[in-house]
Amino acid sequence: MGDKKQKEAAQKKWKKVLFVILAVLFVVVMVVSSMGSNWISGLAPVRAGDQVVIDYTIYDTVGNPLLTSNQQLYTQLAQSGKGILYTKQLTLTANHSLTQGIFPVPVYSSKSGNWTNFGLFSPEYDALTYGIVGMRVNEKKSVVFTTNTSLSRLFSPSEIPYNLSSYQIGDTVAIGLSQNGTAANSSNAPFRIGEVSRISSAGIVVNFGYPNADVSIVSDTKQ
């Protein structure tokens, strides 16, 4: 009789365990169903043609953050008095080249308190779209930009905001640019921040090249 009761107790115990397992599986199935196919795309790497949303931080030539979509990083640096531009997350088509010279992105400066447009050069934009291929959602990566003389511009005395004598080698300047890289007077023109590398009677040469950007994948919509 004792053995029979023990067997019945064991059976009841296993029934309870089986019930809990089935209940958990049911919840898992419901959660996965509500997520649709997004959870699968999050596991798969970014492929050419995917629509990808990224967080990114671009660094200047000495390794300081210049522009970021990371709100926590922006707030931290802005409160410490350091110059930093805040931008929005960027939506890219993976492995897609830019067909124009400059891609404008909205940026906010705590110093001016205004939103303006910052310009990404096409080599930088392309480096981002190529660099995200193979990454996964929430993955982070440093994308290297090609810094060369093509990202330097000569501005004549009539194109710069101050007198030529006001500039020195190493000065940081912000200049609005047209799509072909020349100075633009329009307030809507995207601007770049660069370093004066040469001064002559012909004007100033400004190097607009940046070394790299930290990128993280926010979402990946498969095509």
C-alpha positions in Angstrom: 0.0 0.0 0.0 2.9 2.3 0.8 4.5 1.6 -2.6 1.2 2.4 -4.3 0.9 5.8 -2.6 4.5 6.6 -3.4 3.9 5.8 -7.1 0.8 8.0 -7.1 2.6 10.8 -5.5 5.4 10.6 -8.0 3.0 10.6 -10.9 1.2 13.7 -9.5 4.6 15.4 -9.1 5.6 14.7 -12.7 2.2 15.8 -13.9 2.7 19.1 -12.2 6.2 19.5 -13.7 4.9 18.6 -17.2 2.1 21.2 -16.7 4.6 23.9 -15.8 6.8 23.0 -18.8 3.8 23.2 -21.1 2.7 26.5 -19.6 6.2 28.0 -20.1 6.3 26.7 -23.7 2.9 28.3 -24.3 4.2 31.7 -23.0 7.3 31.4 -25.2 5.3 30.7 -28.3 3.0 33.6 -27.6 5.9 36.0 -27.1 7.6 34.8 -30.3 4.4 35.1 -32.2 3.9 38.7 -31.0 7.4 39.5 -32.2 6.8 38.3 -35.7 9.9 37.7 -37.7 11.8 40.7 -36.1 13.6 38.4 -33.6 14.9 36.3 -36.4 16.3 39.3 -38.3 18.0 40.4 -35.2 20.0 37.1 -35.1 20.9 37.3 -38.8 23.8 39.5 -39.9 23.2 42.6 -41.9 23.2 41.9 -45.7 23.6 44.2 -48.7 20.3 46.1 -49.3 19.0 45.9 -45.7 17.5 49.0 -44.2 19.5 49.5 -41.0 19.1 52.1 -38.2 22.4 52.9 -36.4 23.6 54.8 -33.4 27.0 56.4 -34.2 29.7 58.6 -32.8 32.2 60.4 -35.0 35.6 61.3 -33.5 37.9 64.2 -34.4 41.6 63.9 -35.2 42.7 63.9 -31.6 40.2 61.2 -30.6 37.5 63.4 -29.0 33.8 62.7 -29.8 32.7 65.4 -32.3 29.1 64.2 -33.1 27.0 61.5 -31.5 23.5 60.1 -31.5 24.2 58.6 -28.0 22.1 60.8 -25.7 23.9 59.7 -22.6 27.3 60.5 -24.1 26.1 63.9 -25.4 24.6 64.9 -22.0 27.8 63.9 -20.2 30.1 65.9 -22.4 27.8 68.9 -22.8 27.5 69.2 -19.0 31.2 69.1 -18.6 31.5 72.0 -21.0 33.1 70.1 -23.9 32.0 70.9 -27.5 29.8 68.1 -28.8 27.1 67.9 -31.4 24.0 65.8 -30.9 22.4 64.0 -33.9 19.6 61.6 -34.5 19.9 57.9 -35.3 20.8 57.3 -39.0 19.0 55.0 -41.4 21.2 53.5 -44.0 20.9 51.0 -46.9 23.7 48.5 -46.3 26.4 48.4 -48.9 24.8 51.4 -50.8 27.0 54.2 -52.1 26.0 57.8 -51.8 25.3 59.4 -55.2 25.9 63.0 -54.0 28.9 64.7 -52.6 27.6 65.5 -49.1 24.8 63.9 -47.0 23.2 66.3 -44.5 22.3 65.1 -41.0 20.5 67.2 -38.4 22.7 68.2 -35.4 22.0 70.2 -32.2 24.6 72.2 -30.4 24.2 73.1 -26.8 26.3 76.2 -27.3 24.0 77.7 -30.0 20.8 76.0 -28.8 19.9 75.4 -32.5 19.4 72.5 -34.9 21.4 72.8 -38.1 22.7 70.4 -40.8 26.1 68.7 -40.6 27.6 67.2 -43.7 28.9 63.7 -44.1 31.2 63.4 -47.1 30.4 60.5 -49.5 33.5 58.5 -48.5 32.4 58.6 -44.9 28.8 57.7 -45.7 30.0 54.8 -47.9 32.4 53.6 -45.1 29.4 53.4 -42.8 27.1 51.6 -45.2 29.9 49.1 -46.2 31.1 48.7 -42.6 27.7 47.6 -41.2 27.5 44.6 -43.5 27.9 41.4 -41.4 27.0 43.1 -38.1 24.0 42.1 -36.0 21.5 44.0 -33.9 23.1 45.5 -30.8 26.6 44.7 -32.1 29.1 47.6 -31.9 32.1 48.3 -34.2 34.6 51.0 -35.0 34.4 52.0 -38.7 37.6 53.5 -40.1 37.3 56.5 -42.4 39.8 57.1 -45.2 41.4 60.4 -44.3 43.3 61.8 -47.3 43.9 65.1 -49.2 40.5 64.7 -50.9 38.9 65.8 -47.7 41.0 69.0 -47.6 39.6 72.2 -49.1 41.2 75.5 -50.1 39.1 78.6 -49.3 39.9 81.9 -50.7 39.9 85.1 -48.5 36.5 86.0 -49.9 35.1 82.6 -48.8 36.1 82.6 -45.2 34.2 84.3 -42.4 37.1 86.3 -41.0 40.2 88.1 -42.3 43.0 85.9 -43.5 45.3 87.4 -40.8 42.9 86.0 -38.1 43.8 82.4 -38.8 46.7 80.3 -37.6 47.8 76.7 -38.3 45.8 74.3 -36.2 42.8 76.6 -35.7 39.4 74.8 -35.8 36.9 76.3 -38.2 33.3 75.6 -39.2 32.3 76.3 -42.8 29.1 75.6 -44.8 29.7 73.6 -47.9 27.9 73.0 -51.2 27.6 69.6 -52.8 30.8 70.0 -54.7 32.7 70.9 -51.5 33.1 74.7 -52.1 32.0 77.3 -49.5 28.3 78.0 -49.4 26.8 81.1 -47.9 23.3 79.6 -47.5 22.2 79.1 -43.9 20.7 75.7 -44.9 24.0 74.4 -46.3 25.5 71.6 -44.2 28.6 72.6 -42.4 31.9 70.8 -41.5 34.3 71.4 -38.7 38.0 71.2 -39.8 41.5 72.2 -38.9 43.5 74.8 -40.7 46.5 73.0 -42.2 48.0 75.7 -44.4 47.8 79.5 -44.9 48.9 81.5 -47.9 47.9 84.5 -49.9 45.5 82.2 -51.8 43.6 81.5 -48.6 43.4 78.8 -46.0 43.5 75.0 -46.5 41.2 73.2 -44.1 41.4 69.5 -43.4 37.9 68.1 -42.9 39.0 64.4 -42.5 37.9 62.4 -39.4 39.6 59.1 -38.5 36.7 56.9 -37.4 33.2 56.4 -36.0 31.8 54.0 -33.4 28.7 52.3 -34.8 26.0 50.1 -33.2 23.1 48.4 -34.9 19.7 49.5 -33.6 17.5 47.6 -36.0 17.8 45.7 -39.3 14.9 45.4 -41.7 15.6 42.6 -44.2 15.0 43.2 -47.9 
